[in-house]
Every structure is written in structure tokens, then in C-alpha cells.
Amino acid sequence: MSDVPPPWLPEDIDETFDPLEHADIEPSPETPLIVTPRGGDREVGRSCYQVDTQHGRYLVDCGLSQGTSDKFPDLRGLQPQSIDAVFLTHAHVDHCGGLPVLENRNLLADNAPVVTTPPTASIASLMLEDSLKIHRRETDGSSAVQQFTSRDVAEVCDRFHTVGYGGGRIEGVAPVSDVEPAIFQLGNTAHLLGSAWVVIQTSGYRVCFSGDLGGRATHLPDMSPPPESGLLMLESTYGDTHSHPSLSGARTGLWEDIERAIQTREPVLIPTFAIGRAQTILLIIAERLHTLSADLRDRVEIVLDGMAVEGTDIYHEYVEDTNYFAESLVNRVVESGETEPFFAESFTIPETDQDRQKILTRAARDGTVPVIISPSGMLTGGNSPRYLAEFTARFGNASVFLTGYQAANTTGRTLQSQYQADQETVSATIDATPFSTDWPESSDVQWVHAENTGDSELKTRISFSADWISLVEGLSGHAAQSGLLSFARTVAPDTIGLIHGPDYAQERLGPHLAENVAGVDQVTRSRRMTPIAVGSETDVDTAVISPEEIDSTGYTELEDQIDHLYELLSKLNEEVASARNEPGLSEAEIREVIQDEMEIKE
Ligand SMILES: [Zn+2]
């Protein structure tokens, strides 16, 4: 671990550093629950939170940060076989990608389970296989040491202990003594198929981990309300965003752009994350494809590539279960007998590079319009960068929809920045291989030597018109500030520890919560390797913001209520509209309804 220790930890921190010992605290009748972030504190990535009780040690999530190189949670000071159970909120790699490292370092007790919902276990197994491939590629031939192997992945997947939403006694699932009075509870967060918040309770005290909060997907059931808890560890990814652009607007907008591209015969590439976003986009297409004229329908070829295929298969396995899917979707599936609602009426799944080449040849030769949905979402791996390079070599015009967050140092971010800077032509150097033996002859695609490294490795330089790019906003699977506030109000905690968010988001969200969550004593930006105690003594060294110290953020409670109401109404509107196959109300119309009801004049 070459991480520089964060400024609040001693500089000479070594491998034996034990955060509880350092803070001079241990579970006791006064402080029966202690929570220590080991990653995912002031960052989005490698979420991992240790929970200590008087009789057990647990983890909630164990993720990784994917960037220029993998980063895992800080696992210093953990004794071999000391973790009695892991509770997994959902299957995104920033929450589950570090699980095999626990196995590799022998930190899990014999029979320690990874407790999660059935869909999360299925998706996480798929994600871990994939992250092993990426991890191997990264460490292959470099000085970085491989942190886990295929055996670790297999062994940790064997530990999945699946439970539905609900709860049970921890001693019923984990190898802890039967004097352990702890209880766990999982409830739907509507962020991703199977996603959950996790509550751990002991000796009358509770801690609630929000996991990632959603509430914006029309195909998932509503979020379940969490129980009141003394400590809330709350995600803050979009803590600075008051509310997202309307989801129905984003869905309609994306479809209109796809339709326009089909009309003008521009091939479409939608780079996307394989799980979650891919299925949201597939559903948008599947539900609207029949509205095209017969002529346009003949022309379009929907292409689903890579891990997005396996991901969608898992979605279809659970599609008749109202625990995991919205009732409106389940009813439609049951009534129509069409058990694969995420798939359009016809689509292509390429298996080989030859298949991929044929799709592009058909487009150039016959004027078919491929609409390609392919990981990765930030054009850093998978087949999306390869399609993009082939597009630039083969087509004069094309559409590339960036549908999600583009992290720093990714091809997606490079292109997005140039587009936002109003450049006419955008370019990037990517790691991609052609579908055939070489790129088609074109000045827009060139082999180049890797920049700055001076080594002989060849990269591909691509450039194309900025007009190709569209940024699709509003499809986010994360709750914005108003959703986070409403979750926090339901939990009604004494203390809120902000996790899983960038600095600027936490700095905006903290004061907002301190001011608007009734009864909250302290809101802290959690610190890696720094314990927060739950119990009668909560005076632990964390960055505390008290309500008195905070200036108004300018948002009134009324505005929050309107936004919350707006989100509820939009969702209802969409469900009704999709059930009736009608376009439904526009954003402006919904806002008008609310304003009429509340008699507010702008
Ligand atoms: Zn997530």
C-alpha cells in the first residue's frame, strides 16, 4: 500500500496500525457499536466500513477504486480470520471489488458469510470475474503486485449467503457466539437491481449504512424506509446537486436523439457501464422501438455487446419478482408473457470480432444504422473504445452518447472536456485493437507510440468532429440532495457520517443536513481509519460540524418539499404513461400542477 496517509493520521503509520487502538476506544456497554471507514470516506470508490460490537467484527462493503491502477481499502491492523461477516449493499465494483483481497489476505473467519440479496450475489460474481481480468492486465508485466487470484474470486463467491430484503440475527448467519445480540436488516435503495441499505443493531443502538441511494429508476420498486438509527453513514455522491434534470426528460431526449440518428443514417455508439445504466438504456429503446415507422425499423440494428449481455440476463432472471422489480413492469411481463422486457423486439449480440466487423460493414454498404450499447461507459476498456476507433475510420458522421459520469484520466473525460471547450475536432490516444488485422485506411486513426513513456508500446490516436458527441444528463442512478435529505429525515439520527462523496459535495451537503434534519446533533465528514462510536459516548475525534456553526445554504424547506413532490409525481406520471403507452406530462406541466396545488407564484 503506497498510499500517503491522510493528514489526520500519524505520518509513521505502518502495517500494524490499528485504528481502534490509536483512537483508544473499544466496544463496551457505553459504546456498543463502533464504525471505522477503511475506504470510501471522502472519495467515491473502495467503500469499506468496519463495524465492531462487543462480540463480533463485521464489514459493510469492500470495494475497489478503478483508475490508473486499482486501489483497495486500507486493511492495516486487521488480524487473520478476524472478520465474522461482510454485508454487501450492492454489486457495483466500488462496493464489492475488494472482496477477493479479504480472501487473499486470509482476513475472513472460517465460515464468515458475505450477506446480501440474491440479485446482488449474481451480479457481484459477474463483476468480480471481470475485475480479475482487469486486475491481471494491470499487474501483468508491471511492478504492481497482483492482489488477488481467480482462486480468491471463486472462494469469496462461495461465501455468498443470500437473504431477501428483511433481516435476522447475525449469529444465525455468522460464526459468532450466541451471546452476540446483534441484528441485521436490509432494505431496498432503488439504485441497482438488488441494492440495499444495511442496518446493524445491538444493545438498543443502531447504525444505518445508506449504501448508494437511488429512487430514480422506473423499473425498480420504491425505496423501503429504513428504521430510525443513532448513526447514519450517508452516501453523498451528488450532495451538492439540489435535484437532477428530470428523468423523463432524459429518457425522451435520448430516444429523440437516437431516432434522429436513424433518420439521418448515423451509426450510434452508447458507451455504458454494463450493469444498471445499460439496462436503463435498453428499456428506453425496447419500450419505444415500436413507435418508429416500418421503414426506420427495418433500417436500425440494435447491438448489445460484452458484459452488458450477461448483466441483462441476470435482470431477466428476477423480472417476475416484485421484491426486485417495479410492480408495473412485473405486471406487464406476466400479462404479456414477454419475459425479456429489456431486449428490443430484435437485436444483435456479436460474439466475435468478425461479427462486429460485419455490423459495421452492413452500415457502410447497406445503410443500416447500428445502435451499439457497449461497455465500458468511460471508454477505458471493453469494446466501446474499439467501436469508437472503427467509427472514426469508417464513417463521416456518427453519434456518440456519453450517458454517465466520466471520471478524471479516462478517454470519456478527455473527449467530454474538449467538447465542452467548444473544440471543433476532438481527439484522444486510446488503448484499442482493430476488429480486423489493422484499422481501415484513414487519417483519423493512427498508430502512435505511447506519450511520455518512451516505450515501444503502440497506442491508437483518434480524432473526429465534436458534433458526434452528446452528453446525456439526468439518467443518474443516484439520489440528489433532496433525496438524501429525505432519507436522513426518515433515519432521524443523532449523528450523520458523510461517506462516498467528493469534497465539494460533502461540504455542501453537511451544512444542509445539519440545518434541515430535525434532532441531528452532529454531521461529520467521515475520516479514513478514524472510528465513530455509537452509544452514550459519541465524543470521538471526527470532523464535526454542529448546526449552530453553519450558515444558511439558501435552500428553504419548502423548496425541498416541492422537489421531493416533483420527483414522486414524475415517477408516477412515467408509470402511468408507460402503462398506457402515452407520452405523459412534460416537466413543465408537472411543475405547474404542483404550483397550482400549492398556490405558489414564481
Ligand atoms: Zn452504486
Residues whose N, C-alpha, C, O or C-beta is under 5 A from the ligand:
A	BS01	ZN	H92 D212
